[in-house]
Amino acid sequence: MCLAPGQYNPYGEEQIKKTQLPSYHSVFKSKYPRSVSSQKQVRHKKH
């Protein structure tokens, strides 16, 4: 991940950036609300 995958990847840096960047954003966006909602649900269940 640290090394530039475009150097040895046949897809190229542009393809990697286009595929990785949106995936990272989607993962962050999907994880953050899920964690927040799960924490709220857990707190409600504990109460």
Contacts in CASP RR format, 6 or more apart in sequence:
PFRMAT RR
TARGET T0000
AUTHOR 0000-0000-0000
METHOD contacts of the structure
MODEL  1
MCLAPGQYNPYGEEQIKKTQLPSYHSVFKSKYPRSVSSQKQVRHKKH
4 13 0 8 1.000
5 13 0 8 1.000
5 16 0 8 1.000
5 20 0 8 1.000
6 12 0 8 1.000
6 13 0 8 1.000
6 16 0 8 1.000
9 15 0 8 1.000
9 16 0 8 1.000
11 19 0 8 1.000
END
